[in-house]
């Protein structure tokens, strides 16, 4: 019998169940793109006809990928803490990191069942598999020599399983090709895992005298198995007859059942033993079952290979033996007849996780978009930190021992900024920071900090509800057509166009602001967003570049000092956002987009005055709200909206679009003001 798992390929990690721990490594080459395998489940069989559901349980699963080209290891991933029972197996979602390419893929289940010789908390097999790091063992030949010990097949252990698939092509569009299923790409992969052991069910019939003699021995009601292999290899077909378990060390205790005529019946369901895969059969390898009838041993050969008789046996992995034994009064041996058949199938099914694909490893940027409800974390490269410091003329800081956490969030309700984000998980992970958004739309800012809690860098995460400005396969805008694809939303907005009446605000210069469509606010040249409302940032003078980089929650309230602080182009003082070149390290837009460039990036198209607190131009992303601006960090609400250009107007001013009831015009704004940003393809 084989266990079936449905495996779905996606490019973003699914949130692991709280009880699970994910371990593993991805050894990515330049031509390999990180993707994810999602193990999804909605049902699991309760067991086969013999009523042994424990035969189906998978507590841990390791997936190894070996490159077809040279046999070297590309990925080695494991999930542990999978459900221990059929009842707990509903709606499983587990993920592991893999990469694109052509591989031999090996699945190993329940490696924790192997013995733990050094008592380090992990099994011997896990120690070997976790240690695949050197040239000597970083290849598939090494894996062929690994095996489970016979202790892994004890009755209280989850049965070891494995599966090997050759020439599997994994692509970055949610598909793979499994040659055993044809040449077409598939997005749902059914994987059958094979148990490495055999199961023996026993029914023993004894006369009254035999029963009395049997129950009068030192271990009453017990039968013993001899010539049991000491191990079972992960790969099939490898001879495991080089060593055997000690005499009488494997046994089964039988329970008395209903009497059949004059005979007493004893049964034992589910004795698990390592497979027999010997290639050179000898009589010494005959699997026997023995009982003591008083001082007399009664032994019978179980499951001899047809045509070989008592000279040996071969019982392949994943097979079920129904043994029926009896002893004639005059016989010195047990008479055993067996039926050998494969176990029944168990299936696990799943569904693809959503209509779009987000890469696991994101490119360098200062903001990222995650669709609301997307269950997988993204990985943000911390290499952006060194890039930014060097661009600012500063030495790259040390990132050793860094931490990552949320600085502030505006989730669920526009204008509700706070310093907490309960629906968000952020974790430092070496060269990347992993970010898991939840089921609530909005914005949050995360910070990378030193061990002394000093901020090194920060990123804006925009969780959108129905807006995703990439293709359905996660591709960026066409780089051959820069400055042509406009976002439909202001950066950080909840909606493209307001879905209700204007929000009335006190202590401001106006009253008409649609909070859900206005987005976040930026001082010119800075990457750091500020919300219109909420006490999550301070106002203070920033006089050095280092202060600006380390103060993402400080709105620079000074004027002349500020202008000279944030520039990265000493010659023109205008290139912080790439006026004369490509997107810079300080651009606030997500990957594939940038702040628009020019004295009037919005020079064409037709503007239509809207009654919903803004104007519309289909050529430039649609609706632009009357968003107001931040003046020295204080909200100024009026019947105008503003959006920055990356182009400077003077030393202390830059170009900005002014959206108003009449046709919008280009103005210049003090760089110290906080205006909205409408991103365009870079």
C-alpha positions in Angstrom: 0.0 0.0 0.0 1.3 3.5 -0.8 0.5 6.8 0.8 -0.5 9.6 -1.6 0.3 13.2 -0.9 -0.9 16.0 -3.1 1.9 18.5 -3.6 1.3 22.0 -5.1 4.0 24.2 -6.5 3.8 27.9 -5.6 6.3 30.8 -5.4 5.5 32.0 -1.9 5.6 30.3 1.5 2.4 29.1 3.3 2.1 29.9 6.9 3.1 26.8 8.9 0.8 25.4 11.5 1.6 26.7 15.0 2.8 23.2 16.1 5.2 22.9 13.2 8.9 23.8 12.9 10.5 24.2 9.5 14.1 23.2 9.0 16.3 23.0 5.9 18.6 24.7 3.4 18.3 25.8 -0.2 21.6 25.8 -2.1 20.6 28.1 -4.9 22.7 28.5 -8.0 22.6 31.5 -10.3 20.3 29.7 -12.7 17.9 28.4 -10.1 14.9 30.4 -9.0 13.5 29.8 -5.5 9.9 28.5 -5.4 7.8 26.6 -2.9 6.2 23.2 -2.6 2.9 23.4 -0.7 1.7 20.2 1.0 -2.1 20.6 1.2 -4.6 18.3 2.7 -8.3 18.2 3.2 -8.8 14.5 4.1 -7.0 11.4 5.2 -8.1 7.8 5.3 -8.9 6.4 8.8 -7.0 3.2 7.9 -7.3 0.1 5.8 -9.7 -2.7 6.2 -7.7 -4.3 9.0 -8.3 -1.2 11.2 -4.8 0.1 11.7 -4.9 3.8 11.0 -1.4 4.2 12.6 0.0 2.7 9.4 -0.8 6.0 7.6 0.7 8.6 10.0 3.4 10.9 8.8 5.0 13.0 11.6 7.9 14.4 9.6 8.7 14.8 6.0 12.0 15.6 4.3 12.4 16.6 0.7 15.8 16.5 -1.0 16.5 17.6 -4.5 19.6 16.4 -6.4 20.5 18.1 -9.6 20.2 15.8 -12.6 23.2 17.4 -14.2 25.8 16.4 -11.6 24.0 14.7 -8.7 24.8 17.5 -6.2 22.3 18.6 -3.6 20.2 21.6 -4.5 17.7 21.7 -1.5 17.3 19.8 1.7 14.1 20.8 3.5 12.0 19.3 6.3 8.8 19.9 8.1 8.2 18.3 11.5 5.2 18.1 13.8 2.7 16.9 11.2 -0.6 15.6 12.6 -0.3 12.4 14.6 -3.8 11.1 13.8 -6.2 11.0 11.0 -8.6 13.3 12.9 -5.9 16.0 13.1 -5.0 15.7 9.4 -7.7 17.9 8.0 -6.8 21.1 6.2 -3.1 20.7 6.5 -0.9 23.3 4.8 2.8 22.8 5.0 5.6 24.3 2.8 9.2 23.7 2.0 11.7 25.7 -0.1 12.8 24.3 -3.4 14.3 25.8 -6.6 13.6 25.6 -10.3 15.5 23.1 -12.4 15.7 19.4 -13.2 16.2 17.1 -10.2 15.9 13.7 -8.7 13.6 14.3 -5.8 13.7 12.1 -2.7 10.9 12.1 0.0 11.7 10.6 3.4 8.9 10.3 6.0 9.2 9.7 9.7 13.0 9.8 10.0 12.4 10.6 13.7 11.5 7.0 14.2 15.1 5.9 13.8 17.2 5.3 16.9 19.0 8.1 18.7 22.4 6.6 19.6 24.0 9.7 21.1 20.8 11.0 22.8 21.0 14.4 21.2 17.3 14.7 20.6 17.5 13.8 16.9 17.6 10.3 15.4 20.8 8.9 13.9 19.3 9.3 10.4 18.3 12.9 11.0 21.9 13.6 12.2 23.2 12.2 8.9 20.6 14.0 6.7 21.1 17.3 8.5 24.8 17.0 8.0 24.8 16.9 4.2 27.2 19.8 3.7 30.5 18.6 2.3 31.6 17.4 -1.1 31.9 13.9 0.3 28.2 13.7 1.2 26.6 16.4 -0.9 25.5 14.0 -3.6 22.9 11.4 -4.3 25.4 8.5 -4.0 25.8 9.3 -0.3 22.1 9.0 0.1 22.0 5.5 -1.3 24.0 4.3 1.6 21.6 5.6 4.3 19.1 3.3 6.0 16.6 3.1 8.9 17.6 0.8 11.7 15.2 -2.0 12.8 14.3 0.0 15.9 12.4 2.4 13.6 9.9 -0.3 12.9 8.8 -0.8 16.6 5.1 -0.8 17.2 5.1 2.6 18.9 6.9 4.3 15.9 5.6 6.0 12.8 6.5 3.7 9.9 9.5 4.9 7.8 8.5 5.8 4.2 10.3 7.1 1.1 9.8 7.8 -2.6 12.3 8.7 -5.3 11.3 10.5 -8.5 13.8 11.1 -11.4 14.0 13.9 -14.0 11.5 16.2 -12.3 11.4 19.6 -14.0 10.3 22.4 -11.6 9.3 25.8 -13.2 8.6 29.2 -11.7 5.0 29.4 -13.0 3.4 26.9 -10.5 4.1 23.9 -12.7 6.4 20.9 -13.0 6.8 17.9 -15.3 6.9 14.4 -13.9 7.8 12.0 -16.7 5.8 9.2 -15.0 2.7 11.3 -15.6 3.4 12.4 -19.1 5.1 15.4 -20.8 2.5 18.1 -19.9 3.2 20.6 -17.1 1.0 20.0 -14.1 0.3 22.3 -11.1 -0.9 19.5 -8.8 1.4 16.6 -8.1 0.3 13.4 -6.6 3.1 11.7 -4.7 3.0 8.1 -3.5 5.2 7.3 -0.5 6.2 3.7 0.0 6.7 2.2 3.5 10.1 0.6 4.0 8.7 -2.2 6.1 6.3 -5.1 6.0 3.3 -5.7 8.3 2.5 -9.1 9.7 -1.0 -9.9 11.1 -1.1 -13.2 12.9 -3.8 -15.7 13.7 -2.7 -18.7 15.8 -4.9 -21.7 16.5 -4.0 -24.1 19.4 -5.5 -27.1 21.1 -6.3 -26.8 24.8 -3.1 -28.7 25.7 -1.0 -26.5 23.5 -2.6 -23.4 24.9 -1.9 -24.5 28.5 1.7 -25.3 27.6 2.1 -22.0 25.8 0.7 -19.8 28.5 2.8 -21.5 31.1 6.2 -20.3 29.7 8.2 -17.3 30.9 6.7 -15.0 28.3 3.2 -16.4 27.8 1.2 -15.5 24.7 4.3 -14.5 22.8 5.7 -15.4 19.4 9.2 -14.4 18.2 10.5 -13.4 14.8 14.0 -14.5 13.7 16.1 -13.6 10.7 14.8 -10.1 10.8 17.0 -7.6 8.8 18.7 -5.0 11.0 18.0 -2.2 8.6 16.0 -1.0 5.6 17.6 1.3 3.0 16.0 4.6 1.9 16.5 3.6 -1.8 14.6 0.5 -2.9 16.3 -2.6 -4.2 19.4 -2.4 -2.1 20.4 -5.7 -0.4 19.8 -5.5 3.4 20.8 -9.0 4.2 24.3 -8.2 5.6 23.1 -8.1 9.2 20.2 -9.4 11.2 18.5 -8.6 14.5 19.6 -10.7 17.5 17.8 -14.0 18.0 14.4 -13.7 19.6 14.7 -9.9 20.0 11.6 -9.1 17.9 8.4 -10.5 19.3 4.6 -10.0 19.3 2.2 -10.6 22.1 -1.0 -12.3 21.0 -4.4 -11.7 22.4 -7.0 -14.5 22.8 -10.0 -14.2 20.5 -13.2 -16.1 20.1 -12.8 -19.9 20.1 -13.3 -21.7 16.8 -14.7 -25.2 17.5 -12.2 -27.1 19.7 -9.4 -24.7 18.9 -8.3 -21.6 20.8 -7.6 -18.6 18.7 -5.0 -15.9 19.4 -4.5 -12.9 17.2 -2.1 -10.0 16.8 -2.6 -7.3 14.2 0.2 -5.1 13.1 3.7 -6.3 13.7 6.0 -4.0 11.7 9.3 -5.4 10.4 12.0 -4.1 8.0 11.5 -5.3 4.4 13.5 -8.1 3.1 15.4 -7.1 -0.1 18.1 -9.8 -0.1 19.5 -10.5 -3.5 21.4 -13.7 -2.6 19.0 -15.9 -0.7 20.2 -18.6 1.7 18.4 -20.8 4.2 19.8 -18.6 7.1 17.7 -15.7 5.8 14.4 -17.5 6.1 12.0 -15.3 8.2 10.7 -17.6 11.0 8.0 -17.3 13.7 8.6 -19.2 16.9 6.7 -20.0 20.0 7.5 -22.0 23.1 5.2 -24.8 23.9 6.4 -25.5 27.3 10.1 -26.4 26.8 9.6 -27.2 23.1 10.2 -24.6 20.5 7.7 -24.6 17.6 9.1 -22.8 14.6 7.6 -22.2 11.1 8.9 -20.5 8.0 6.8 -17.4 7.2 6.3 -16.2 3.6 8.9 -18.1 1.7 9.5 -16.8 -1.8 7.5 -19.0 -4.3 9.7 -21.7 -5.7 12.5 -21.3 -3.1 10.8 -23.1 -0.2 12.7 -22.8 3.0 15.9 -21.5 1.4 15.0 -17.9 1.9 12.5 -15.2 1.3 12.1 -11.8 -0.3 9.3 -9.7 1.1 9.2 -6.3 -0.6 8.6 -3.0 1.2 5.1 -1.8 1.7 3.5 -5.3 1.8 1.0 -6.8 4.2 1.3 -10.4 5.4 -1.7 -12.2 6.8 -0.2 -15.2 8.6 -2.4 -18.1 9.7 -0.6 -20.6 11.9 -1.5 -24.0 13.6 0.4 -26.9 15.1 -0.6 -30.5 14.4 -0.4 -32.7 17.5 2.4 -34.8 16.0 4.3 -31.9 14.4 7.4 -30.4 15.8 6.9 -27.2 13.7 4.3 -24.5 13.2 2.4 -24.8 10.0 2.1 -21.2 8.6 0.2 -20.1 5.5 0.4 -16.5 4.4 -1.3 -14.1 2.1 0.9 -11.3 0.8 -0.6 -8.2 -0.6 0.2 -4.5 -0.8 -1.3 -2.1 1.8 -4.3 0.0 0.6 -3.8 3.6 -0.6 -4.3 6.7 1.6 -4.8 10.0 -0.1 -4.2 13.6 0.8 -5.6 16.4 -1.4 -5.1 20.1 -1.6 -5.7 23.3 -3.6 -3.5 26.0 -5.1 -3.1 29.0 -2.8 -4.5 32.0 -4.7 -4.5 33.4 -8.3 -1.1 35.2 -8.2 2.5 34.3 -7.4 4.9 36.2 -5.2 8.5 35.3 -5.4 10.0 33.8 -2.2 13.1 36.0 -2.5 12.3 39.6 -3.3 14.6 42.0 -5.1 16.1 45.0 -3.4 13.6 47.7 -2.7 12.2 49.8 0.1 8.6 48.7 -0.1 6.8 45.5 -1.1 3.2 44.6 -1.9 1.5 41.6 -0.4 -2.2 40.7 -1.3 -4.4 40.5 1.7 -4.9 37.0 2.9 -1.8 35.7 1.2 -0.6 33.0 3.7 3.1 32.8 2.7 5.9 35.0 4.0 8.2 36.9 1.6 12.0 37.3 2.1 13.5 40.8 1.9 17.2 41.0 1.1 19.2 43.0 3.7 21.7 43.8 1.0 19.6 46.9 0.5 21.1 48.3 3.7 24.7 48.3 2.4 23.5 49.7 -1.0 21.8 52.6 0.7 24.7 53.5 3.0 27.2 53.4 0.2 25.0 55.5 -2.0 24.8 58.1 0.8 28.6 58.2 1.1 28.7 56.2 4.4 30.4 53.0 5.2 28.2 49.9 5.1 27.2 49.0 8.7 27.7 45.6 10.3 24.6 43.5 10.3 25.9 40.8 12.7 23.3 39.9 15.3 20.6 42.1 13.8 16.9 41.9 14.8 13.8 42.8 12.9 10.5 44.1 14.2 7.4 46.3 13.3 7.7 50.0 13.9 4.2 51.1 13.2 1.1 49.9 11.3 -2.1 51.3 9.8 -4.2 48.1 9.3 -7.9 47.6 8.7 -9.0 51.2 9.1 -7.5 54.2 7.3 -6.2 56.8 9.8 -5.7 54.2 12.6 -1.9 54.2 12.8 -0.5 52.5 15.9 2.8 51.0 17.0 1.5 47.4 17.0 0.6 45.0 14.2 -1.0 41.9 15.7 -1.6 40.3 12.3 2.0 40.4 11.2 5.0 38.1 11.7 8.5 39.5 11.1 11.7 37.4 11.6 15.4 37.9 11.0 16.7 35.1 8.8 20.3 35.7 7.9 20.6 37.5 4.6 16.9 38.0 4.5 14.1 39.3 6.7 10.9 37.2 6.3 7.6 39.0 6.6 4.3 37.3 7.0 1.2 39.5 6.4 -2.2 38.4 7.5 -5.8 38.9 6.5 -6.0 42.6 7.1 -5.3 45.2 4.5 -3.2 48.3 5.2 0.4 49.3 5.8 3.1 48.6 8.2 6.8 49.5 8.5 9.4 47.1 9.7 12.9 48.0 11.0 16.2 46.2 11.0 18.0 47.0 14.2 21.5 46.4 15.7 21.9 44.3 18.8 21.8 47.7 20.7 18.4 48.4 19.2 19.6 51.1 16.9 17.7 51.3 13.6 19.8 50.5 10.5 17.1 50.5 7.8 13.4 50.2 7.4 10.9 48.9 4.8 7.3 49.6 4.0 4.9 46.7 3.5 1.7 47.4 1.7 -1.1 44.8 2.2 -3.6 45.3 -0.6 -7.2 44.1 -1.0 -7.7 43.2 -4.6 -4.9 45.3 -6.0 -1.7 43.7 -7.3 0.2 45.6 -10.0 2.1 42.7 -11.4 1.1 39.9 -13.8 -0.6 36.7 -12.4 2.8 35.0 -12.4 4.5 37.6 -10.4 6.4 39.3 -13.2 7.5 42.9 -13.0 6.4 45.5 -15.5 8.2 45.4 -18.9 11.6 47.1 -18.3 11.7 48.0 -22.0 8.8 50.5 -21.6 9.8 52.6 -18.5 7.6 55.4 -17.3 4.5 54.0 -19.1 2.7 51.7 -16.6 1.2 53.7 -13.8 -0.1 52.3 -10.5 -3.9 52.8 -10.0 -3.4 53.6 -6.4 -1.4 56.2 -4.4 1.4 54.3 -2.7 -0.1 52.9 0.5 -3.8 53.6 -0.3 -6.6 51.3 0.8 -8.7 52.0 -2.3 -8.1 53.5 -5.7 -11.2 55.6 -5.3 -13.1 56.5 -2.1 -15.9 54.2 -1.1 -17.9 56.6 1.0 -18.4 60.1 2.3 -15.5 62.4 3.0 -14.0 62.1 6.5 -14.5 65.3 8.5 -11.4 66.2 10.5 -11.0 68.8 13.1 -7.9 71.0 13.7 -7.0 71.1 10.0 -7.1 73.7 7.3 -9.9 71.8 5.4 -12.5 69.1 5.7 -12.5 67.0 2.5 -10.2 64.0 2.8 -11.0 60.5 1.6 -8.7 58.6 4.0 -9.1 55.3 2.2 -7.7 56.5 -1.2 -5.0 59.1 -0.1 -2.2 56.6 0.7 0.9 57.6 2.7 3.1 60.7 2.7 6.8 61.2 1.9 9.3 64.0 2.4 11.0 64.4 -0.9 14.1 62.2 -1.3 13.3 59.9 1.6 12.2 56.3 1.5 10.2 56.5 4.8 6.4 56.8 4.7 4.3 58.8 7.2 0.6 58.3 7.9 -1.8 61.2 7.8 -3.2 60.4 11.3 -1.9 58.5 14.3 0.7 59.3 16.9 3.4 57.0 15.5 6.1 59.5 14.6 8.0 62.4 16.1 8.9 65.8 14.6 12.5 66.9 15.0 15.5 68.4 13.3 17.6 66.0 11.3 21.0 67.4 10.5 23.1 64.5 9.1 22.5 61.8 6.6 23.1 59.1 9.2 20.3 60.6 11.3 17.9 60.5 8.3 18.6 56.8 7.6 18.3 55.8 11.3 15.1 57.8 12.0 12.3 56.4 9.9 9.7 57.5 12.4 11.0 61.1 12.6 9.4 63.7 10.4 12.3 66.2 9.6 10.9 69.5 10.8 13.9 71.6 10.0 14.3 73.4 6.6 17.8 74.3 5.3 19.7 71.6 7.2 17.2 69.0 5.9 17.7 69.9 2.3 21.4 69.2 2.5 21.0 66.1 4.6 19.1 63.8 2.3 21.0 64.4 -1.0 23.1 61.7 -2.6 24.3 63.8 -5.5 26.7 66.4 -4.3 26.8 68.2 -7.6 23.1 68.9 -8.2 21.4 68.2 -4.9 18.5 66.8 -6.9 19.2 63.1 -7.4 18.0 61.5 -4.2 15.2 59.8 -6.2 17.0 59.5 -9.5 16.3 62.6 -11.4 19.1 61.9 -13.8 19.4 58.1 -13.8 17.7 54.9 -12.7 15.8 54.2 -9.5 17.9 54.9 -6.4 18.4 53.2 -3.1 16.1 55.8 -1.5 13.1 55.4 -3.8 10.0 54.5 -1.8 8.3 52.5 -4.6 8.0 48.6 -4.7 10.0 46.4 -7.1 9.5 47.3 -10.7 8.2 50.8 -10.0 9.7 54.2 -9.1 8.9 57.8 -8.4 8.1 59.5 -11.8 10.7 61.7 -13.3 10.4 65.1 -15.0 9.1 68.7 -14.7 5.7 67.3 -15.7 5.4 63.5 -15.8 1.6 64.0 -16.1 1.7 66.2 -19.2 -0.8 64.2 -21.4 -4.2 62.6 -21.3 -7.4 64.1 -20.2 -8.2 65.1 -16.6 -11.8 64.7 -15.4 -13.0 66.4 -12.3 -14.7 63.9 -9.9 -17.4 64.5 -7.4 -15.7 61.9 -5.1 -12.9 64.3 -3.9 -10.4 64.0 -6.7 -9.7 64.0 -10.4 -9.2 61.2 -12.9 -6.8 60.7 -15.8 -6.9 57.3 -17.5 -3.5 57.9 -19.0 -1.8 58.1 -15.5 -3.4 55.4 -13.4 -6.9 56.8 -13.0 -8.1 58.5 -9.8 -6.1 61.0 -7.8 -7.7 62.0 -4.5 -7.6 65.4 -2.8 -5.1 64.1 -0.3 -3.8 67.2 1.3 -0.2 67.1 2.7 1.8 67.1 5.8 3.3 70.5 6.8 6.1 70.0 9.3 4.5 66.8 10.2 1.0 68.3 10.8 -1.9 67.2 8.6 -3.1 70.0 6.2 -6.4 69.0 4.7 -7.7 70.9 1.7 -9.5 70.4 -1.6 -6.2 69.7 -3.3 -4.1 66.6 -3.8 -0.3 66.3 -4.4 2.1 63.8 -5.8 5.9 64.1 -6.0 8.1 64.1 -9.1 11.7 62.8 -8.7 12.9 66.0 -10.4 14.2 68.9 -8.4 13.0 72.5 -9.0 15.6 74.3 -6.9 17.8 73.6 -3.9 14.9 73.4 -1.5 11.9 72.7 -3.8 10.9 69.8 -6.1 8.2 69.4 -8.8 4.9 68.1 -7.7 1.5 67.5 -9.3 -1.3 69.5 -7.7 -4.7 67.9 -8.1 -7.6 70.4 -7.8 -11.1 71.1 -8.9 -9.9 72.8 -12.0 -7.4 71.0 -14.3 -4.4 69.8 -12.2 -1.2 71.7 -12.7 2.5 71.2 -11.9 3.7 73.1 -8.9 6.9 73.1 -6.9 6.7 72.1 -3.2 9.0 72.6 -0.3 10.9 69.3 0.0 10.2 69.3 3.7 6.5 68.8 3.1 4.9 65.3 3.1 3.2 64.6 -0.2 1.8 61.4 -1.7 3.6 59.3 -4.3 2.1 57.7 -7.5 4.6 55.1 -8.8 5.3 54.3 -12.4 7.2 51.5 -14.1 10.9 51.9 -13.9 
